[in-house]
């Protein structure tokens, strides 16, 4: 059975919004929660990054994350503790 046209458009819009979000933000798992970091360019590189158990030096060695400001995020996270 065919899906109504309005429903197709709604699903396309939702899928587009999800894709736009994934291209625009890094989802960083850090500390006890999740933080969002705006990407400087549209890419799927390091969209989801688990920082738990990694040293600051290891995290900052990743050019993409460092250029997008993960250093500031690490400082904020340290100040919360």
C-alpha positions as CSV (number, residue, x, y, z in Angstrom):
1,X,0.0,0.0,0.0
2,X,1.4,3.4,-1.0
3,X,2.2,6.0,1.7
4,X,0.3,9.3,1.4
5,X,2.3,12.1,-0.1
6,X,2.1,14.3,3.0
7,X,3.6,11.5,5.1
8,X,6.5,11.0,2.6
9,X,7.3,14.7,2.7
10,X,7.2,14.7,6.5
11,X,9.6,11.7,6.6
12,X,12.0,13.4,4.1
13,X,12.0,16.6,6.1
14,X,12.7,14.7,9.3
15,X,15.5,12.7,7.7
16,X,17.0,15.9,6.2
17,X,16.9,17.6,9.7
18,X,18.7,14.6,11.3
19,X,21.3,14.6,8.5
20,X,21.8,18.3,8.9
21,X,22.3,17.9,12.7
22,X,24.8,15.0,12.2
23,X,26.8,17.1,9.7
24,X,26.8,20.2,11.9
25,X,27.6,18.9,15.4
26,X,30.1,16.6,17.2
27,X,28.3,14.6,19.9
28,X,30.9,14.3,22.7
29,X,30.5,11.7,25.4
30,X,32.4,13.2,28.3
31,X,32.3,12.9,32.0
32,X,28.8,11.8,33.0
33,X,27.0,13.3,30.1
34,X,26.8,14.3,26.5
35,X,28.0,17.6,25.1
36,X,27.5,19.2,21.6
37,X,30.3,20.9,19.8
38,X,29.6,22.9,16.6
39,X,31.6,21.7,13.6
40,X,33.5,24.2,11.5
41,X,32.7,22.4,8.3
42,X,29.9,20.0,7.3
43,X,31.3,16.5,7.7
44,X,30.5,13.2,9.3
45,X,34.0,12.9,10.7
46,X,34.0,12.4,14.5
47,X,30.3,13.0,14.7
48,X,30.1,10.8,17.8
49,X,33.2,10.8,20.0
50,X,33.7,9.0,23.3
51,X,36.2,11.0,25.4
52,X,35.8,8.8,28.5
53,X,39.1,7.2,29.5
54,X,41.1,9.2,27.0
55,X,43.8,11.7,28.1
56,X,43.5,15.4,27.2
57,X,46.7,15.0,25.1
58,X,45.1,12.1,23.1
59,X,41.9,14.1,22.5
60,X,43.7,17.3,21.5
61,X,45.9,15.3,19.1
62,X,42.8,15.0,16.8
63,X,43.1,18.0,14.5
64,X,39.4,18.1,13.6
65,X,38.2,18.2,17.2
66,X,40.9,20.6,18.4
67,X,40.1,23.1,15.6
68,X,36.4,23.0,16.5
69,X,37.2,23.9,20.1
70,X,37.3,20.7,22.1
71,X,40.0,22.3,24.3
72,X,37.5,24.8,25.7
73,X,35.0,21.9,26.3
74,X,37.7,20.0,28.2
75,X,38.5,23.0,30.4
76,X,34.7,23.5,31.2
77,X,34.4,19.8,32.1
78,X,37.4,20.0,34.4
79,X,35.9,23.1,36.1
80,X,32.7,21.2,36.8
81,X,34.5,18.5,38.8
